[in-house]
Amino acid sequence: MASRFYLTPYSAELAGLANYPQLTTVNGIPALGYDAATNESAVWSVRLPTGWTGTPTLVVDCMMASATSGDVDLDASVMAVTAGDALDLDATTSYAAVNSTDNTAVPATAGYLFTVSITLTNFDSGAAGDWLRLMLTRDAASDTAAGDLYILGAMIEDAA
């Protein structure tokens, strides 16, 4: 049976990041507003459950504030830490290589829901019981959609 985590805008960790999306609401719906001109990132922390296996997928629920054409590019980075790892968490981070998805077309109507799927091939050897941090970045430098990208939430699902 697959394991899943749903990551909400309210559970995003924004403090300490150089560029981060705005926590906002759209018609009463919580959202992270990612800018079109600057790469911005949000981070979530979870513990991987017993039985976690395989290469997971990140599915991101999105909508555009104003764009009706163009595409969005998202990057996801993972840091998995096992208790006892030789990693000084108060001094450093250790994210695996970026997992990217490029050129996801936005809907022809602003405000319509669409999803972006990212296969987390670079999962930092994450395994059941690990503490995991996921960083999600809008690659504004290379996507072509104008205006804010609203992230309504995201789901990480294992391959089981």
C-alpha positions as a Python dict, from the first residue, in 0.01 Angstrom:
ca = {
    (1, 'M'): (0, 0, 0),
    (2, 'A'): (133, 343, -93),
    (3, 'S'): (226, 596, 172),
    (4, 'R'): (145, 963, 117),
    (5, 'F'): (203, 1301, 274),
    (6, 'Y'): (-5, 1606, 189),
    (7, 'L'): (190, 1929, 236),
    (8, 'T'): (-18, 2242, 293),
    (9, 'P'): (75, 2609, 257),
    (10, 'Y'): (31, 2650, 633),
    (11, 'S'): (283, 2374, 707),
    (12, 'A'): (550, 2531, 483),
    (13, 'E'): (864, 2653, 657),
    (14, 'L'): (955, 2995, 518),
    (15, 'A'): (1175, 3145, 788),
    (16, 'G'): (1545, 3155, 712),
    (17, 'L'): (1506, 3128, 335),
    (18, 'A'): (1654, 3408, 124),
    (19, 'N'): (1360, 3419, -120),
    (20, 'Y'): (1031, 3261, -26),
    (21, 'P'): (673, 3271, -157),
    (22, 'Q'): (406, 3478, 10),
    (23, 'L'): (164, 3291, 236),
    (24, 'T'): (-175, 3416, 120),
    (25, 'T'): (-531, 3312, 44),
    (26, 'V'): (-710, 3309, -289),
    (27, 'N'): (-1088, 3320, -254),
    (28, 'G'): (-1040, 3181, 98),
    (29, 'I'): (-808, 2901, -20),
    (30, 'P'): (-464, 2894, 149),
    (31, 'A'): (-185, 2931, -107),
    (32, 'L'): (183, 3005, -147),
    (33, 'G'): (228, 3282, -405),
    (34, 'Y'): (547, 3221, -603),
    (35, 'D'): (672, 3528, -794),
    (36, 'A'): (735, 3521, -1171),
    (37, 'A'): (1056, 3725, -1158),
    (38, 'T'): (1251, 3567, -869),
    (39, 'N'): (1327, 3207, -780),
    (40, 'E'): (1145, 3144, -451),
    (41, 'S'): (1148, 2834, -228),
    (42, 'A'): (942, 2678, 49),
    (43, 'V'): (1044, 2382, 268),
    (44, 'W'): (845, 2111, 446),
    (45, 'S'): (967, 1854, 704),
    (46, 'V'): (821, 1505, 750),
    (47, 'R'): (926, 1169, 892),
    (48, 'L'): (906, 879, 644),
    (49, 'P'): (676, 605, 774),
    (50, 'T'): (742, 235, 816),
    (51, 'G'): (710, 59, 482),
    (52, 'W'): (829, 357, 276),
    (53, 'T'): (983, 220, -46),
    (54, 'G'): (1083, 304, -400),
    (55, 'T'): (1120, 624, -596),
    (56, 'P'): (851, 869, -483),
    (57, 'T'): (660, 1125, -684),
    (58, 'L'): (575, 1479, -582),
    (59, 'V'): (240, 1600, -717),
    (60, 'V'): (188, 1975, -681),
    (61, 'D'): (-157, 2139, -696),
    (62, 'C'): (-127, 2478, -868),
    (63, 'M'): (-315, 2766, -1025),
    (64, 'M'): (-204, 3086, -1192),
    (65, 'A'): (-300, 3431, -1065),
    (66, 'S'): (-318, 3586, -1410),
    (67, 'A'): (-127, 3385, -1672),
    (68, 'T'): (-327, 3218, -1947),
    (69, 'S'): (-28, 3101, -2150),
    (70, 'G'): (331, 2995, -2104),
    (71, 'D'): (477, 2728, -1882),
    (72, 'V'): (608, 2680, -1529),
    (73, 'D'): (925, 2507, -1418),
    (74, 'L'): (953, 2360, -1067),
    (75, 'D'): (1254, 2217, -883),
    (76, 'A'): (1233, 1983, -583),
    (77, 'S'): (1529, 1905, -358),
    (78, 'V'): (1534, 1644, -83),
    (79, 'M'): (1746, 1608, 231),
    (80, 'A'): (1699, 1279, 419),
    (81, 'V'): (1863, 1234, 758),
    (82, 'T'): (1885, 912, 959),
    (83, 'A'): (1932, 939, 1334),
    (84, 'G'): (2305, 911, 1400),
    (85, 'D'): (2412, 1046, 1060),
    (86, 'A'): (2729, 1254, 1070),
    (87, 'L'): (2548, 1574, 973),
    (88, 'D'): (2559, 1884, 1193),
    (89, 'L'): (2207, 2017, 1130),
    (90, 'D'): (2268, 2348, 1308),
    (91, 'A'): (2558, 2427, 1076),
    (92, 'T'): (2476, 2280, 734),
    (93, 'T'): (2226, 2125, 498),
    (94, 'S'): (2278, 1830, 269),
    (95, 'Y'): (2023, 1833, -14),
    (96, 'A'): (2055, 1581, -296),
    (97, 'A'): (2071, 1697, -658),
    (98, 'V'): (1767, 1887, -780),
    (99, 'N'): (1472, 1703, -937),
    (100, 'S'): (1320, 1923, -1207),
    (101, 'T'): (1016, 1940, -1425),
    (102, 'D'): (1016, 2193, -1705),
    (103, 'N'): (762, 2332, -1947),
    (104, 'T'): (436, 2241, -1774),
    (105, 'A'): (177, 2437, -1970),
    (106, 'V'): (-57, 2656, -1768),
    (107, 'P'): (-433, 2643, -1834),
    (108, 'A'): (-582, 2890, -2082),
    (109, 'T'): (-791, 3038, -1799),
    (110, 'A'): (-629, 3195, -1491),
    (111, 'G'): (-744, 3038, -1166),
    (112, 'Y'): (-797, 2688, -1309),
    (113, 'L'): (-639, 2405, -1109),
    (114, 'F'): (-355, 2211, -1270),
    (115, 'T'): (-98, 1966, -1135),
    (116, 'V'): (275, 1932, -1180),
    (117, 'S'): (436, 1590, -1118),
    (118, 'I'): (802, 1556, -1028),
    (119, 'T'): (967, 1214, -997),
    (120, 'L'): (1202, 1235, -697),
    (121, 'T'): (1482, 1029, -850),
    (122, 'N'): (1735, 1215, -634),
    (123, 'F'): (1581, 1125, -295),
    (124, 'D'): (1901, 1141, -86),
    (125, 'S'): (1868, 770, -1),
    (126, 'G'): (1554, 844, 199),
    (127, 'A'): (1421, 537, 379),
    (128, 'A'): (1154, 448, 633),
    (129, 'G'): (1215, 631, 961),
    (130, 'D'): (1426, 910, 808),
    (131, 'W'): (1360, 1276, 883),
    (132, 'L'): (1307, 1440, 547),
    (133, 'R'): (1308, 1798, 421),
    (134, 'L'): (1162, 1883, 82),
    (135, 'M'): (1242, 2217, -83),
    (136, 'L'): (1012, 2329, -366),
    (137, 'T'): (1136, 2613, -589),
    (138, 'R'): (975, 2794, -880),
    (139, 'D'): (1246, 2827, -1143),
    (140, 'A'): (1125, 3172, -1246),
    (141, 'A'): (1449, 3236, -1433),
    (142, 'S'): (1355, 2978, -1697),
    (143, 'D'): (974, 2945, -1702),
    (144, 'T'): (758, 3161, -1929),
    (145, 'A'): (430, 3209, -1740),
    (146, 'A'): (365, 3564, -1621),
    (147, 'G'): (237, 3650, -1276),
    (148, 'D'): (222, 3457, -953),
    (149, 'L'): (203, 3080, -939),
    (150, 'Y'): (-17, 2973, -649),
    (151, 'I'): (73, 2643, -482),
    (152, 'L'): (-234, 2508, -303),
    (153, 'G'): (-58, 2201, -165),
    (154, 'A'): (153, 1905, -266),
    (155, 'M'): (157, 1530, -210),
    (156, 'I'): (459, 1302, -181),
    (157, 'E'): (371, 942, -265),
    (158, 'D'): (603, 643, -248),
    (159, 'A'): (623, 377, -516),
    (160, 'A'): (463, 94, -317),
}
